[in-house]
Amino acid sequence: GGGGEPPLPQQLWPTAAQRRAAEAHPKMSRASGRLRRLPTRSEMPESLLRRSTSRQSDTSSSEDRSLRNSPSWTLGLDVDHANDWEDDIDGLVQTLDSRIQAVQEDDNAGQAAAVPLTLRENWTPQRRDFAVPSCKLRKPRLPGKLKWLATWHREKRPIRVVVLVCLQGFLTACGQDGLRGFQLALSEFGGIICGRKVEYIVEGTSGGEPAIARRACEKAITTHSADIVLGPTSGDEGLEVKAVALANPQTTFVGGSSGAADMTARDGAKNLFRYNTDGAQWVSGLATFAYKEKGYRTVATVGEDYSFPYSQVASFALEFSRVGGRVLKRLWIPPDSTSYTELIDAIPSRVDAIFIALSGTDAAAFLSDYSAASGTAAILGGSCVMDRTILKSSNAVLDKIVGAVGAMPVADNIPTPEFRLFAEKFGRLFPDIKQPPGLFVWSYYVNAMALFLALEAVEADLSQGHEALHIALSTLVWMSPTGELQVDENRQSIGRTFIVECTESEVGSKSIEVLQNGPRVTQTLGMSRKAYLELGSFTRDNPSFLCEIQEDELDAIPEDEENDAW
């Protein structure tokens, strides 16, 4: 009406966050520059302009007549809840092209109709409509402008995270704890990162069936259009998630509590980051403590027959053999088993201790059966055996676990301000959980916190294939509740392990207490990466040089505790 250019909506100018992101990441400056503002008429090619445009707020009852009689019509795209196309720009362009073709076919005179593209945006307090200058349908530049608008919209829409947790099988309680850990981390940011809401969708898995995790992960990408996938809970599930990550480099994957070493150690995906230490790291230091402080010289190991216990048993056996101990037998059982009688009968009678690498209900069932069989060997607990979930078990289990020594990356009484604050926040958010946060809460929490801190560092920018986010995740160093965390060149966490003991107070309450601070350990367990990789993937029989010996050979072993010839 006034003859001049209408003022641009304030929301189209770059935010301070966008400017800082562009300055900090030169590779993103071009993308950020495209989002400055809508083009003015003076900047548009003359061939794409008409003398006048009309904005139609509604074409309902007289739609057909207005389309025939008006020299132009309005193509409205509702982006309020555009889940069908917002993550697929090519699909959006194809949809628009089909509309254009329909209009052209319906135009009796074959003339080029002008299409003012109306974008309605609902992510501001007030609802506002504004129009892009009209473009002739026969020109090929409209799809390019549509991509430009869709990119701008993409920067404003919520960040979608799919969380994979085990909700059935022997790890159900562990998966529920993991979900609480994620929710605790999200609550610290109020559910919003740099103005973008974080929407999360929970996909349930089953620890004993890793194929379910793969399907859930693929569903996260194809159905939920996830920006980020966080999880899973179990070891073998982690290997399936890695396979999906390798096939989908446009999506970011962050660990949950999977402890399989090969999730990151070999053939890793560059878009997969794990801020929880793996199963082998979790028990680092336990074998040395058992040999030097407890005086154990012979052990047998018990574990489920899949990747996470393989890592724990291999780490313990390598360290125990290095300090002079002997592993008499390695025993395996399928996950989610119901009877452990045969397994218990196969344990050598002359062992000083049993290292147990079982998880969830498997650990409780084994300890219950071992107590019923009047087993006398001391208990060395793998990380999941020492998790607080086992303290909800029967008295027969508690009788065996009290006094047991183990290793894990978290405990009840870590004497740091960060951990005390972590436990307090967990208690406020989940008042019905009358115990401190355990292993699976911690594991999902540190992964989620690392993700949110990295998103905050790059102003929630997921452009350019999440390039800036991946750089931030690779270089982030932060103080977690249990100490400083960072990842190595394989995007695997370097963190601390604690030697712990299950204790009972005078009033009968049980807790997992720190006996000794373990080392900050890398994934290679103190070896060079070349030496570590030469060991091969950990399996039920590898490391193969840890040959089990027969009980009658024990008489030939020197009894001198200081004899290095062991």
C-alpha positions as CSV (number, residue, x, y, z in Angstrom):
1,G,0.0,0.0,0.0
2,G,2.8,2.5,0.8
3,G,4.8,1.6,-2.2
4,G,7.9,0.4,-0.2
5,E,9.1,-3.0,0.9
6,P,7.1,-4.5,3.8
7,P,9.2,-4.9,7.0
8,L,10.6,-8.4,7.5
9,P,9.2,-10.4,10.4
10,Q,11.7,-10.2,13.3
11,Q,11.9,-14.0,13.5
12,L,13.5,-14.2,10.1
13,W,16.7,-12.3,11.1
14,P,19.4,-14.6,12.5
15,T,19.3,-15.2,16.2
16,A,22.3,-14.6,18.4
17,A,22.7,-18.4,18.6
18,Q,22.8,-18.7,14.8
19,R,25.4,-15.9,14.5
20,R,27.6,-17.5,17.2
21,A,27.3,-20.9,15.5
22,A,28.3,-19.4,12.1
23,E,31.3,-17.6,13.6
24,A,32.5,-20.7,15.5
25,H,32.1,-23.1,12.7
26,P,33.1,-21.6,9.3
27,K,31.7,-24.6,7.4
28,M,28.3,-23.7,8.7
29,S,28.5,-20.0,7.7
30,R,27.0,-20.5,4.3
31,A,24.0,-22.4,5.7
32,S,23.5,-19.9,8.4
33,G,23.7,-17.0,5.9
34,R,20.9,-18.5,3.8
35,L,18.6,-18.2,6.9
36,R,19.0,-14.4,7.3
37,R,15.8,-13.2,5.8
38,L,13.2,-13.6,3.0
39,P,14.3,-12.1,-0.3
40,T,13.0,-8.7,-1.1
41,R,11.4,-7.9,-4.5
42,S,14.4,-5.9,-5.6
43,E,16.6,-8.9,-5.1
44,M,14.4,-11.3,-7.1
45,P,14.9,-11.8,-10.8
46,E,12.4,-9.8,-12.8
47,S,11.2,-12.9,-14.6
48,L,10.0,-14.4,-11.3
49,L,7.9,-11.4,-10.3
50,R,4.4,-10.3,-11.0
51,R,3.0,-6.8,-10.7
52,S,0.7,-7.8,-7.9
53,T,0.1,-10.7,-5.5
54,S,-2.8,-11.6,-3.4
55,R,-2.8,-13.3,0.0
56,Q,-5.8,-15.4,0.6
57,S,-6.3,-16.4,4.2
58,D,-9.0,-18.8,3.4
59,T,-10.4,-20.5,0.3
60,S,-13.2,-22.7,1.5
61,S,-16.7,-22.3,0.1
62,S,-15.8,-20.3,-3.0
63,E,-12.5,-22.0,-3.6
64,D,-13.2,-23.2,-7.2
65,R,-14.6,-19.9,-8.3
66,S,-11.7,-17.9,-6.8
67,L,-9.2,-20.1,-8.5
68,R,-10.8,-19.6,-11.9
69,N,-11.5,-15.9,-11.7
70,S,-8.4,-14.6,-9.9
71,P,-5.2,-14.1,-11.8
72,S,-3.3,-15.8,-8.9
73,W,-4.0,-18.2,-6.1
74,T,-2.4,-19.0,-2.8
75,L,-0.7,-22.3,-2.1
76,G,-0.7,-22.8,1.6
77,L,1.7,-25.2,3.4
78,D,0.8,-25.9,7.0
79,V,4.0,-26.5,9.0
80,D,2.3,-26.7,12.4
81,H,2.8,-30.5,12.6
82,A,4.4,-31.3,9.3
83,N,5.8,-34.7,10.4
84,D,5.1,-36.2,7.0
85,W,7.6,-34.0,5.2
86,E,9.7,-31.8,7.5
87,D,12.6,-34.4,7.6
88,D,12.4,-35.1,3.9
89,I,12.9,-32.0,1.8
90,D,12.9,-34.0,-1.4
91,G,9.5,-35.4,-0.6
92,L,8.3,-31.9,0.1
93,V,9.5,-30.7,-3.2
94,Q,7.9,-33.6,-4.9
95,T,4.6,-32.8,-3.2
96,L,4.7,-29.2,-4.3
97,D,5.6,-30.3,-7.9
98,S,2.5,-32.5,-8.0
99,R,0.3,-29.6,-6.9
100,I,1.8,-27.4,-9.5
101,Q,1.3,-29.9,-12.2
102,A,-2.4,-30.3,-11.2
103,V,-2.9,-26.5,-11.4
104,Q,-1.3,-26.4,-14.8
105,E,-3.4,-29.2,-16.2
106,D,-6.5,-27.4,-14.9
107,D,-5.6,-24.1,-16.4
108,N,-7.7,-23.8,-19.6
109,A,-5.6,-21.1,-21.1
110,G,-2.3,-22.7,-20.2
111,Q,-1.1,-19.5,-18.7
112,A,1.4,-19.4,-15.8
113,A,-0.4,-18.8,-12.6
114,A,1.5,-17.0,-9.8
115,V,1.8,-18.8,-6.5
116,P,2.4,-16.8,-3.4
117,L,3.8,-19.4,-1.0
118,T,2.3,-18.9,2.5
119,L,4.1,-20.2,5.5
120,R,2.4,-20.3,8.8
121,E,4.7,-20.5,11.7
122,N,3.6,-21.6,15.2
123,W,6.7,-21.7,17.2
124,T,6.5,-18.1,18.4
125,P,4.0,-16.8,21.1
126,Q,1.8,-15.2,18.4
127,R,0.6,-16.8,15.3
128,R,1.9,-15.0,12.2
129,D,1.5,-15.5,8.5
130,F,3.8,-14.1,5.8
131,A,4.3,-14.7,2.1
132,V,7.2,-15.4,-0.2
133,P,7.1,-13.3,-3.4
134,S,5.2,-15.0,-6.2
135,C,7.0,-17.2,-8.6
136,K,5.8,-18.4,-12.0
137,L,5.1,-22.0,-12.0
138,R,6.9,-22.7,-15.2
139,K,10.2,-21.6,-13.7
140,P,12.4,-24.2,-12.1
141,R,13.4,-22.1,-9.1
142,L,10.5,-22.6,-6.9
143,P,11.7,-26.0,-5.5
144,G,15.0,-24.3,-4.6
145,K,13.2,-21.6,-2.7
146,L,11.1,-24.3,-1.0
147,K,14.2,-26.0,0.2
148,W,15.4,-22.7,1.6
149,L,12.2,-22.3,3.6
150,A,12.2,-25.9,4.7
151,T,15.8,-25.5,6.0
152,W,14.8,-22.5,8.0
153,H,11.9,-24.4,9.4
154,R,14.1,-27.3,10.3
155,E,16.3,-25.1,12.5
156,K,13.2,-24.2,14.6
157,R,11.5,-27.6,14.9
158,P,12.0,-29.8,18.0
159,I,15.0,-32.2,18.3
160,R,13.7,-35.7,18.1
161,V,15.5,-38.3,20.3
162,V,14.5,-42.0,20.3
163,V,15.6,-43.8,23.5
164,L,16.2,-47.6,23.3
165,V,15.7,-49.3,26.7
166,C,15.1,-52.9,27.6
167,L,11.5,-53.3,28.8
168,Q,11.2,-57.1,28.7
169,G,13.2,-60.1,29.7
170,F,16.0,-60.4,32.3
171,L,17.1,-56.8,32.0
172,T,13.7,-55.1,32.5
173,A,14.6,-53.4,35.8
174,C,17.9,-52.3,34.3
175,G,16.1,-50.7,31.3
176,Q,13.7,-48.9,33.6
177,D,16.6,-47.4,35.5
178,G,18.2,-46.4,32.3
179,L,15.1,-44.5,31.2
180,R,15.1,-42.7,34.6
181,G,18.7,-41.7,33.9
182,F,17.8,-40.1,30.6
183,Q,14.8,-38.3,32.0
184,L,17.0,-36.9,34.8
185,A,19.5,-35.5,32.3
186,L,16.7,-34.0,30.2
187,S,15.1,-32.4,33.3
188,E,18.4,-30.5,34.0
189,F,17.9,-28.6,30.7
190,G,14.1,-28.1,31.2
191,G,13.5,-30.2,28.0
192,I,14.8,-27.3,25.8
193,I,18.2,-26.9,24.3
194,C,18.9,-23.3,22.9
195,G,15.3,-22.7,22.3
196,R,14.6,-26.0,20.6
197,K,12.4,-28.5,22.5
198,V,13.7,-32.0,22.9
199,E,11.0,-34.6,22.1
200,Y,11.8,-38.2,23.1
201,I,10.2,-41.4,22.1
202,V,10.8,-44.7,24.0
203,E,11.3,-47.9,22.0
204,G,11.4,-51.0,24.1
205,T,13.9,-53.9,23.5
206,S,14.6,-57.3,24.9
207,G,18.1,-58.0,26.3
208,G,18.1,-61.6,25.2
209,E,16.9,-60.9,21.6
210,P,19.3,-58.3,19.9
211,A,17.3,-58.5,16.7
212,I,14.5,-56.6,18.4
213,A,16.9,-53.8,19.1
214,R,17.9,-53.6,15.5
215,R,14.3,-53.4,14.4
216,A,13.6,-50.7,17.0
217,C,16.6,-48.7,15.8
218,E,15.5,-48.9,12.2
219,K,12.0,-47.9,13.2
220,A,13.5,-44.9,15.0
221,I,14.9,-43.7,11.7
222,T,12.2,-44.7,9.2
223,T,9.1,-44.2,11.3
224,H,10.0,-41.6,13.9
225,S,12.5,-39.6,11.8
226,A,14.8,-39.5,14.7
227,D,17.6,-36.9,14.8
228,I,19.4,-38.9,17.5
229,V,19.1,-42.5,18.8
230,L,20.3,-43.0,22.4
231,G,20.8,-46.5,23.8
232,P,20.6,-49.5,24.0
233,T,20.8,-51.4,27.3
234,S,22.4,-54.8,26.5
235,G,25.8,-55.8,25.0
236,D,24.6,-57.6,21.9
237,E,22.0,-54.9,21.3
238,G,24.9,-52.4,21.1
239,L,26.5,-54.4,18.2
240,E,23.1,-54.2,16.3
241,V,22.9,-50.5,16.9
242,K,26.4,-50.1,15.5
243,A,25.4,-51.9,12.3
244,V,22.4,-49.5,11.9
245,A,24.7,-46.5,12.6
246,L,27.1,-47.6,9.9
247,A,24.2,-47.7,7.4
248,N,22.7,-44.3,8.5
249,P,25.5,-41.7,8.8
250,Q,22.9,-38.8,8.7
251,T,21.7,-39.8,12.2
252,T,23.6,-39.4,15.4
253,F,23.9,-42.4,17.8
254,V,24.8,-42.1,21.5
255,G,25.3,-45.0,23.9
256,G,23.0,-46.2,26.7
257,S,24.5,-48.9,28.9
258,S,25.7,-51.5,26.4
259,G,29.1,-52.8,27.5
260,A,30.1,-54.7,24.4
261,A,33.7,-53.7,23.7
262,D,33.3,-54.1,19.9
263,M,30.5,-51.5,19.8
264,T,33.3,-49.0,19.4
265,A,36.7,-50.9,19.5
266,R,36.6,-52.3,16.0
267,D,35.0,-51.1,12.8
268,G,33.3,-48.3,14.6
269,A,30.8,-45.9,13.2
270,K,31.9,-42.2,13.1
271,N,28.4,-41.1,14.1
272,L,28.3,-43.3,17.2
273,F,29.5,-42.0,20.5
274,R,29.6,-43.8,23.9
275,Y,30.2,-41.9,27.1
276,N,29.8,-44.9,29.4
277,T,32.9,-47.0,29.8
278,D,32.5,-50.6,28.4
279,G,32.2,-53.9,30.2
280,A,36.0,-54.6,30.2
281,Q,36.7,-51.1,31.6
282,W,34.1,-51.5,34.4
283,V,36.0,-54.4,36.1
284,S,39.5,-53.0,35.7
285,G,41.4,-53.2,39.0
286,L,39.3,-55.9,40.5
287,A,41.6,-58.8,39.8
288,T,44.6,-57.0,41.3
289,F,42.6,-56.2,44.4
290,A,41.4,-59.8,44.7
291,Y,44.9,-61.1,44.4
292,K,46.8,-58.6,46.6
293,E,44.2,-57.6,49.1
294,K,42.0,-60.7,49.4
295,G,44.6,-63.3,48.8
296,Y,42.7,-65.2,46.1
297,R,44.9,-67.3,43.9
298,T,42.4,-69.4,41.9
299,V,39.0,-68.4,40.5
300,A,36.3,-69.7,38.2
301,T,34.2,-67.4,36.1
302,V,30.5,-67.5,35.3
303,G,28.8,-65.4,32.6
304,E,26.0,-65.3,30.1
305,D,26.8,-66.4,26.6
306,Y,27.0,-63.0,24.8
307,S,29.2,-60.1,24.2
308,F,29.0,-58.1,27.5
309,P,30.0,-60.9,29.8
310,Y,32.7,-61.9,27.3
311,S,34.3,-58.4,27.8
312,Q,34.0,-58.6,31.6
313,V,35.5,-62.1,31.9
314,A,38.3,-61.4,29.4
315,S,39.3,-58.2,31.3
316,F,39.3,-59.9,34.7
317,A,41.1,-63.0,33.5
318,L,43.8,-61.0,31.6
319,E,44.5,-58.9,34.7
320,F,44.3,-61.8,37.2
321,S,46.8,-63.9,35.1
322,R,49.1,-60.9,34.8
323,V,49.4,-60.5,38.6
324,G,49.9,-64.2,39.1
325,G,46.4,-65.8,39.6
326,R,44.9,-68.8,37.8
327,V,41.6,-69.0,36.1
328,L,40.5,-72.7,36.5
329,K,37.4,-72.6,34.4
330,R,35.2,-70.3,32.4
331,L,31.6,-71.3,32.4
332,W,28.8,-69.9,30.2
333,I,25.0,-70.1,30.3
334,P,22.3,-68.6,27.9
335,P,20.7,-65.3,29.0
336,D,17.4,-65.5,30.9
337,S,18.0,-69.1,32.1
338,T,15.8,-70.6,34.7
339,S,18.1,-73.3,36.3
340,Y,21.7,-73.0,37.3
341,T,22.2,-76.4,38.9
342,E,24.3,-77.9,36.1
343,L,26.4,-74.8,36.0
344,I,27.0,-74.8,39.7
345,D,28.0,-78.5,39.6
346,A,30.7,-77.7,37.0
347,I,32.4,-75.2,39.2
348,P,35.7,-76.6,40.5
349,S,35.7,-77.3,44.2
350,R,39.2,-75.9,44.9
351,V,38.5,-72.3,43.7
352,D,39.0,-69.4,46.1
353,A,36.4,-67.3,44.5
354,I,33.9,-67.1,41.6
355,F,33.9,-64.1,39.3
356,I,30.2,-63.6,38.3
357,A,29.5,-61.7,35.1
358,L,25.7,-62.1,35.1
359,S,23.1,-59.4,34.9
360,G,19.6,-58.6,36.1
361,T,17.5,-61.5,37.2
362,D,20.2,-64.0,36.0
363,A,22.5,-62.8,38.7
364,A,19.9,-63.1,41.4
365,A,18.8,-66.5,40.2
366,F,22.4,-67.8,40.2
367,L,23.2,-66.5,43.7
368,S,19.9,-68.0,45.0
369,D,20.7,-71.4,43.6
370,Y,24.4,-71.2,44.7
371,S,23.2,-70.4,48.2
372,A,20.8,-73.4,48.2
373,A,23.7,-75.6,47.0
374,S,25.7,-74.4,50.1
375,G,28.5,-73.1,47.9
376,T,31.4,-71.8,49.9
377,A,33.6,-69.9,47.4
378,A,33.9,-66.1,47.8
379,I,32.0,-63.9,45.4
380,L,33.7,-61.5,43.1
381,G,30.9,-59.4,41.4
382,G,30.9,-58.1,37.9
383,S,29.5,-54.7,37.5
384,C,25.8,-55.8,37.1
385,V,26.1,-58.1,40.1
386,M,27.0,-55.1,42.2
387,D,24.3,-52.9,40.8
388,R,21.6,-51.8,43.3
389,T,18.9,-53.7,41.5
390,I,20.1,-56.9,43.1
391,L,19.5,-55.5,46.5
392,K,15.8,-56.0,45.9
393,S,16.3,-59.8,45.8
394,S,15.4,-62.5,48.2
395,N,17.2,-63.1,51.6
396,A,19.1,-66.1,50.1
397,V,20.6,-63.7,47.5
398,L,21.4,-61.0,50.0
399,D,23.1,-63.5,52.3
400,K,25.5,-64.2,49.4
401,I,26.0,-60.7,48.1
402,V,26.7,-59.0,51.5
403,G,30.4,-58.9,51.9
404,A,31.1,-59.6,48.2
405,V,33.7,-57.4,46.4
406,G,33.3,-56.2,42.9
407,A,34.0,-53.3,40.5
408,M,31.8,-50.8,38.7
409,P,31.9,-47.2,37.6
410,V,29.5,-45.9,40.3
411,A,28.7,-46.6,43.9
412,D,26.5,-45.3,46.7
413,N,29.0,-43.2,48.6
414,I,31.3,-41.5,46.1
415,P,32.6,-38.6,48.1
416,T,32.4,-35.8,45.5
417,P,30.0,-32.8,45.4
418,E,29.0,-33.7,41.9
419,F,27.8,-37.2,42.9
420,R,26.0,-35.9,46.0
421,L,24.2,-33.4,43.8
422,F,23.4,-36.1,41.2
423,A,21.9,-38.3,44.0
424,E,19.9,-35.4,45.4
425,K,18.4,-34.5,42.0
426,F,17.6,-38.1,41.3
427,G,15.7,-38.4,44.7
428,R,13.7,-35.2,44.0
429,L,12.7,-36.3,40.5
430,F,11.9,-39.9,41.5
431,P,10.7,-39.7,45.2
432,D,9.3,-43.2,45.0
433,I,12.7,-44.7,44.4
434,K,14.0,-45.1,47.9
435,Q,17.7,-45.7,46.9
436,P,20.6,-43.9,45.3
437,P,21.0,-44.1,41.5
438,G,22.8,-47.2,40.3
439,L,24.8,-48.4,37.3
440,F,22.1,-48.1,34.6
441,V,20.8,-44.7,35.8
442,W,24.4,-43.4,35.7
443,S,25.1,-44.9,32.3
444,Y,22.1,-43.4,30.5
445,Y,22.5,-40.2,32.4
446,V,26.2,-39.5,31.4
447,N,25.4,-40.4,27.8
448,A,22.4,-38.1,27.7
449,M,24.2,-35.3,29.5
450,A,27.1,-35.5,27.1
451,L,24.6,-35.2,24.2
452,F,22.8,-32.2,25.6
453,L,26.0,-30.4,26.6
454,A,27.3,-30.9,23.0
455,L,24.0,-29.7,21.5
456,E,24.2,-26.6,23.8
457,A,27.8,-26.0,22.6
458,V,26.7,-25.8,19.0
459,E,23.5,-23.9,19.6
460,A,21.4,-27.0,18.8
461,D,22.6,-26.9,15.2
462,L,22.0,-30.2,13.3
463,S,22.8,-28.9,9.9
464,Q,25.5,-30.3,7.5
465,G,24.9,-33.9,8.6
466,H,25.3,-33.0,12.3
467,E,28.9,-32.1,11.6
468,A,29.2,-29.5,14.4
469,L,27.5,-31.8,16.9
470,H,29.9,-34.7,16.1
471,I,32.9,-32.3,16.6
472,A,31.5,-31.3,19.9
473,L,30.8,-34.9,21.1
474,S,34.3,-35.9,20.0
475,T,36.0,-33.1,22.0
476,L,33.8,-32.7,25.0
477,V,35.4,-33.0,28.4
478,W,33.1,-32.6,31.3
479,M,32.9,-33.4,35.0
480,S,30.4,-36.1,35.5
481,P,29.0,-37.3,38.9
482,T,31.9,-39.9,39.0
483,G,34.7,-37.8,37.6
484,E,36.0,-36.4,34.4
485,L,34.7,-38.0,31.2
486,Q,35.9,-37.7,27.6
487,V,36.1,-40.0,24.6
488,D,39.1,-41.4,22.7
489,E,39.8,-41.5,19.0
490,N,37.2,-44.3,18.6
491,R,34.6,-42.1,20.4
492,Q,34.7,-44.4,23.4
493,S,34.7,-43.1,27.0
494,I,37.8,-42.9,29.2
495,G,36.6,-43.0,32.8
496,R,37.2,-44.2,36.4
497,T,36.3,-47.5,38.0
498,F,35.7,-48.1,41.7
499,I,36.4,-51.2,43.8
500,V,33.2,-51.7,45.8
501,E,31.8,-53.9,48.5
502,C,28.2,-54.7,49.4
503,T,27.8,-53.8,53.1
504,E,25.0,-54.1,55.7
505,S,24.3,-51.5,58.4
506,E,23.3,-52.1,62.0
507,V,19.7,-51.6,61.0
508,G,19.9,-54.1,58.2
509,S,20.0,-51.8,55.2
510,K,22.3,-52.8,52.4
511,S,24.5,-50.5,50.3
512,I,27.3,-50.6,47.7
513,E,30.3,-48.8,49.2
514,V,33.5,-47.7,47.7
515,L,36.6,-49.6,49.0
516,Q,39.1,-48.1,46.7
517,N,39.3,-45.7,43.8
518,G,40.3,-47.6,40.7
519,P,42.3,-46.2,37.8
520,R,41.1,-44.0,35.0
521,V,41.1,-46.6,32.3
522,T,41.1,-46.5,28.5
523,Q,39.3,-49.1,26.4
524,T,42.7,-50.8,25.6
525,L,43.1,-51.6,29.3
526,G,46.5,-50.0,29.6
527,M,47.9,-51.7,26.5
528,S,48.8,-50.0,23.2
529,R,46.0,-50.0,20.7
530,K,48.0,-52.3,18.4
531,A,48.5,-54.9,21.2
532,Y,44.8,-54.7,22.2
533,L,43.5,-55.2,18.7
534,E,45.9,-58.2,18.3
535,L,44.0,-59.9,21.1
536,G,41.0,-60.2,18.8
537,S,37.4,-59.8,19.7
538,F,36.5,-61.1,23.1
539,T,34.5,-64.3,22.9
540,R,33.7,-67.3,25.2
541,D,37.1,-68.8,24.2
542,N,39.2,-65.7,23.5
543,P,41.7,-64.7,24.9
544,S,42.6,-68.3,24.1
545,F,46.0,-68.3,25.8
546,L,44.2,-68.2,29.2
547,C,44.1,-72.0,29.2
548,E,42.1,-73.5,32.0
549,I,44.0,-76.0,34.1
550,Q,42.8,-79.2,35.7
551,E,42.4,-79.4,39.5
552,D,45.0,-82.1,39.7
553,E,47.6,-79.7,38.3
554,L,47.1,-77.4,41.2
555,D,49.5,-79.4,43.3
556,A,52.3,-78.3,40.9
557,I,51.6,-74.7,41.5
558,P,54.0,-73.1,44.1
559,E,52.3,-71.9,47.2
560,D,54.7,-69.0,47.6
561,E,52.6,-65.9,47.1
562,E,55.6,-63.9,45.9
563,N,56.7,-66.4,43.3
564,D,56.6,-64.7,39.9
565,A,56.9,-67.9,38.0
566,W,53.2,-68.3,38.2
